[in-house]
Amino acid sequence: MKIAALSSDRKGELFLLLSSIVFTCITLLVKVASSGFSGMFVATWRFIVGIIITIVVCKMFGVSTKVENPKEWILRGVFGASAMVAFYLSIQMSTISRAALLCNTSPIFVAVFGYLFFKEKIRGSDVVSLVICFIGVIFIFYDRGAYSIKGDILGLLSSIFSGIAIHYVKKSSMVNHALVVYLSPCILGLLFVPFTVKEYQVFDVNAFYVVLFVGVLTVLAQFFMTSGYKCLNPTKGSVLNYLQIPMVIVLGAFFTHDPFPPRFITGMVLILSGLIINILKISLRFGAKPISVEIKNSSDLT
């Protein structure tokens, strides 16, 4: 009996589901690795492994690594690398649930920065999403528990940096191969290496194996995500990407025993509601006809 071939949509859904699963596992592994190294150290080795694998792939398939429009490529790298370092530090200092939730507010900042700096029009639903997510963030910040506010601030900074980076991902991708664009945060991320030199003095070999595994899995997850977006429209794809949030929360509950006090749960519900409004593009009128703008989930594109 012949098995029917998967349609383009089904392939895209499968790739993005795999991407979400791998990225979720990466978040947990970063927390594990942070027992021996800082989040910044983990991020720098993620960049180093990314450079090695990407260059090898480019050589194998004859992809030119020449950079067109260096300014936008560099800005994509600076903000993308900063977002990743902030996210990994947030995981180290806080819980994986809090870090993932705050980082995934990035689509809201994509809309805000698009309107403020890139002359993109903003919908009424974007404004509503921003307000709801902002209230949710306040609840999470107000729920201090045993965790430093630095972790929450870094999670939010990661989201802000991602919101800027995605615009330069789009601009740089118009004139550069996707692999070349991916190289930018990896190469610019090496600027953080000097801040991790002291960590080589007391070296945890077992934790370092986890760090290397994070680097390899990140490249695999990026491949799945890129393949998925080739088959699906960004809106449908972003819905599947947001599966990471509940998956990370489940992993946090069972493996790292993340606490879920009432204020955190309230903030989580508000942020998820704001993101759902953004994803579904609910048309709300504020005295004028709303204009649609495509917003991708950018947290994994850094």
C-alpha angles and dihedrals in degrees: 000000000000119000113225115245116250117258120239091257093050091049090050092049091049093049093048092046089053089047092053092048093050094045089050091053089048091056091054092045091052088056090050092048091049088071087075104022140027121261088249091056091050091049094050092053089046086058093047093050089045091054093049096048095042094050091048091051091047090053093047094052098034095245112164114235093202111131119227118199095012095193095064091039091054093046090049088053097046095050094037094051092044090052092052094047091048091049094050091046089050090054089050095050099037138021124294089241095056093043094049093045095050094043092052093062085082097107088066091056090046087062094043096049091041089058097042102042111011101046094242119150119243128219127226088243089059090057092049091047091051093050094047093046091047091054089048091052090052090055091050093047089048090053096076102161112159095326129102117246086230090076092054092046091051091049090053092044088053089055092048093049090048090051089059096038095057091063090056090044087059094045096044093045090060091069104020135061114258091246091054090050090050090053092061099075090039093055097039088045089068086077086079094057095089089060091060100048094104091058091069090066092071104033122190104202096191092050089048091058087056090050092054090047089054089055093051094045091050091059090048092049091049089052092051092047094048091047091049095052090052088064102036136050114253095249095056090040093053090055090058091046090057089063083086091075098061091037092053090047090052091048090047091053096049105031109027096024095231112193118238108199120178096262092053091048090049091050091046093052091048094049093047090048091051092049092048090054089051094047097047091046095225107200111229123176124223099177092299140065110272118236121217121236124183112239120185129199099258103179093097097042093075 
